[in-house]
């Protein structure tokens, strides 16, 4: 094998090992997990141990993604300029009335 071919093979092997080592971080970024920093830190700091790399991989695969959180958001969320939902207004009015009765401003 020629010298340039050996160098190219060595570079390809190093890139493969680095990509395999960073696989949990790559998966976490692709899935957009909520605790991305935790997975990356666990992968880089504890990854060389035989416990840290599988833990980072499990975190990358099992932590909820931001897409999951967006899909599971309740439908009652409203934009800041919108009026609040009627149940919030009624609850606030009821609490205000109870407070005023307890302070003696209103009769029961």
Buried (B, 14 or more C-beta within 10 A) or exposed (E): EEEEEEEEEEEEEEEEEEEEBBBBBBBBBEBBBBBBEBBBBBBBEBBEEEEBBEBBBEBBEEBEBEEEEEEEEEEEEEEEEEEEEEEEEEEEEEEEEEEEEEEEEEEE
